[in-house]
C-alpha cells in the first residue's frame, strides 16, 4: 500500500508541476509540440545528473524549466540550447539512452526531434 500511495503522490505532483509550468510557458506551439514529443518517446531513458528518468518525467521537468524561464525563451532553438541540454544546477549535460542502447547528448536528440516536427508540417 505504501508503494501505491507513493506512486499516487508522485503522479499528482507531476501533474501539478505540469499545470503550474503551463501557466508560464512560452506561447510557442513548436516548443509545446517538442515537449509533447519528448513525453511520448517510449523506451527512451533520460539521464539527468546521473539519474535515469522516463520520457514523461523528462517532459514534466522540461515544462517546469520552461515555466521558470518566465517567457525569456521564445524559439525552439533557444529552448533546446538554454533548457534542454544541461542541468542548470550542476552544468552536466543531459543524455538520452535510445531503445537500441546508444546514448546521445540530449541536444543532438532534441534537434533531431525538432527537424522531424518541422518536416511533418
C-alpha positions in Angstrom: 0.0 0.0 0.0 2.8 2.3 0.8 4.3 1.9 -2.7 0.9 2.6 -4.3 0.5 5.7 -2.2 4.0 6.9 -3.1 3.3 6.5 -6.8 0.0 8.4 -6.5 1.7 11.3 -4.7 4.4 11.3 -7.4 1.9 11.3 -10.2 -0.2 14.0 -8.6 3.0 16.1 -8.0 4.0 15.7 -11.7 0.5 16.8 -12.8 0.6 19.9 -10.6 4.1 20.8 -11.9 2.9 20.5 -15.5 -0.2 22.6 -14.8 1.7 25.3 -13.0 4.5 25.4 -15.6 2.0 25.6 -18.4 0.7 28.8 -16.9 4.1 30.4 -17.6 5.0 28.5 -20.7 6.1 30.4 -23.8 3.3 31.0 -26.3 5.2 29.0 -28.9 3.3 25.9 -30.2 6.6 24.5 -31.6 8.1 24.3 -28.1 4.9 22.8 -26.8 5.0 20.2 -29.6 8.6 19.4 -28.9 8.0 18.8 -25.2 4.9 16.7 -26.1 7.1 14.6 -28.5 9.6 14.1 -25.7 6.8 12.9 -23.4 5.6 10.4 -26.0 9.1 8.9 -26.6 8.6 5.4 -25.3 11.6 3.3 -24.4 13.8 6.4 -24.2 15.6 6.9 -20.9 16.6 10.4 -19.9 19.7 10.8 -17.8 19.9 13.9 -15.7 22.7 14.3 -13.2 23.4 10.6 -13.2 19.8 9.6 -12.6 17.5 7.9 -15.1 14.1 9.2 -15.8 11.1 8.2 -18.0 10.0 10.2 -21.1 7.0 11.5 -19.1 9.2 12.7 -16.2 11.6 14.4 -18.6 8.7 16.3 -20.3 7.4 17.4 -16.8 11.0 18.6 -16.0 11.3 20.5 -19.3 7.9 22.2 -18.8 8.9 23.2 -15.3 12.2 24.7 -16.6 10.3 26.5 -19.4 7.9 27.9 -16.8 10.7 29.1 -14.7 12.2 31.0 -17.7 9.1 33.3 -17.4 8.8 34.0 -21.2 12.5 34.6 -21.9 12.6 31.6 -24.2 10.7 32.3 -27.4 12.1 29.8 -30.0 12.6 26.1 -30.1 16.3 26.6 -30.7 16.5 28.8 -27.6 14.6 26.1 -25.7 17.0 23.4 -26.7 20.1 25.4 -26.1 19.1 27.1 -22.8 16.9 24.5 -21.1 17.1 21.1 -22.8 20.8 20.3 -22.9 22.2 20.6 -19.3 21.4 20.9 -15.7 21.1 24.5 -14.6 22.4 23.4 -11.1 25.4 21.2 -12.0 26.1 22.2 -15.6 26.2 18.5 -16.5 24.8 17.7 -19.9 21.6 15.8 -20.2 21.8 12.4 -22.0 19.3 10.1 -23.6 19.5 6.4 -24.0 17.7 5.2 -27.1 15.9 1.8 -27.3 19.0 0.3 -29.1 21.2 1.2 -26.1 23.0 4.1 -27.8 23.5 7.2 -25.6 23.4 10.8 -27.0 23.6 14.2 -25.6 20.0 15.5 -25.3 20.9 18.5 -27.6 21.6 16.2 -30.5 18.4 14.2 -29.9 16.2 17.2 -29.4 17.4 18.9 -32.6 16.6 15.7 -34.4 13.1 15.7 -32.9 12.7 19.3 -34.0 13.7 18.5 -37.5 11.1 15.7 -37.6 8.4 18.0 -36.3 9.2 20.7 -38.9 9.3 18.1 -41.7 5.8 16.9 -40.7 4.3 20.4 -41.3 
